[in-house]
Amino acid sequence: MWNADATKLQICGYPGLDKTLFALRDALRRRPDVPQAETADALLVLAALCNLAGRAIQDAEFKGRWDEASFQRHVRAELRRHPLIGADLDEHAHAAGGITDLSLHGIPIELKAVDTLISSVEQCESFLGQTASYAVAKSKRTAILCVLDSSNKKTAPVPPEALLDIRTQAQGAVSICVLVIQGNLARPSALSR
């Protein structure tokens, strides 16, 4: 699925996100001494989460305010539905003296729900240290941070691919794939008033 021409494949079903996923794949593959299976697992989770991010805009899937526990339940159910993830998804594994939200084969999937507007990946900087700590404790060089922005929107959503990127921590040893999902969207008709 990840080795073919990016212009002919859909990974998550949303072209802009697919294009960004292929760029992230290439960046993750270039890292020395990171097992291919770890990169493949991270991309598997990211594809499912990116599909959710696309649907969150297309179908306004996250209405109203969400807390972290509700978001975690939703994401857990979403990932467990994926046949290549299913039973391999762990919840609340212990790492670095803390408890991870979710993980796949030891790769931490840190989830956050915020009620402040996030318009760039840079605004997620405060969550990176925690996510990196879990990865290092599990001897992983890859982690995923997924943030739900359920702030009350007054403008059109940002293209979802603009809220997907990689950041590094632990002196560049850990790559954190950051995805922001936009919730609590304004009704389009309300934006023309």
C-alpha positions, -999 to 999 in steps of 0.1 A, spaced: 0 0 0 29 24 8 52 15 -21 32 26 -51 29 59 -70 14 84 -46 -6 100 -74 -26 68 -80 -33 58 -44 -56 68 -17 -44 60 18 -69 79 40 -94 89 13 -87 126 14 -63 138 -14 -46 166 5 -40 144 35 -28 115 13 -2 138 -3 10 149 31 11 113 44 33 103 15 57 131 23 57 121 60 63 85 50 94 95 30 107 116 59 102 88 84 119 62 62 150 84 59 157 81 96 187 58 103 184 29 127 146 30 130 130 -4 122 108 -5 92 80 -22 112 79 8 136 75 32 107 49 10 91 29 8 123 30 46 127 18 51 92 -10 26 97 -23 46 127 -18 79 109 -38 67 79 -68 59 101 -65 91 121 -62 112 89 -94 96 76 -110 107 108 -96 142 104 -110 144 69 -144 131 80 -144 155 109 -146 184 84 -167 167 57 -193 155 81 -188 178 111 -183 146 132 -171 164 164 -200 187 173 -198 207 205 -171 206 232 -152 173 238 -132 163 268 -101 141 265 -118 109 279 -146 111 253 -121 118 225 -100 88 236 -131 65 236 -140 77 201 -104 72 188 -100 38 205 -132 26 188 -121 41 155 -87 24 155 -100 -10 168 -124 -11 138 -94 -11 115 -87 -48 107 -49 -43 107 -50 -27 141 -78 -44 160 -66 -63 191 -31 -50 188 -42 -16 201 -34 -11 238 -49 14 261 -34 28 293 1 12 290 25 24 316 57 42 304 81 67 319 62 68 352 30 78 334 2 62 315 -1 64 277 -35 69 262 -32 43 234 -3 25 217 2 1 188 31 -23 193 46 1 218 43 32 197 25 58 219 -6 75 206 -10 106 228 -45 122 226 -54 157 237 -87 176 235 -85 214 238 -111 241 236 -87 268 222 -84 274 185 -54 256 169 -45 269 134 -10 254 132 10 224 144 33 247 162 6 254 187 9 218 199 45 223 211 35 220 248 24 184 243 55 171 226 77 165 257 51 141 273 47 123 240 84 119 235 89 106 271 65 78 264 83 69 232 118 69 248 105 48 277 92 22 252 125 22 232 106 37 202 118 65 179 83 73 167 52 86 184 19 101 174 2 131 189 -34 137 179 -51 168 192 -89 175 189 -96 213 187 -132 216 199 -131 254 202 -162 272 189 -153 281 153 -161 315 138 -144 309 104 -141 282 78 -119 252 87 -82 250 78 -74 225 51 -67 193 72 -33 186 56 -21 220 70 -25 205 105 -4 173 99 34 174 103 64 159 121 83 174 150 113 160 168 122 158 204 149 141 226 177 158 207 162 147 174 160 110 183 122 109 185 99 118 156 64 128 167 37 128 140 13 156 150 -22 157 137 -49 183 147 -85 173 141 -109 202 138 -142 198 157 -171 221 167 -172 236 133 -193 266 123 -222 259 101 -212 271 66 -244 292 63 -235 310 96 -203 322 80 -221 344 54 -239 365 79 
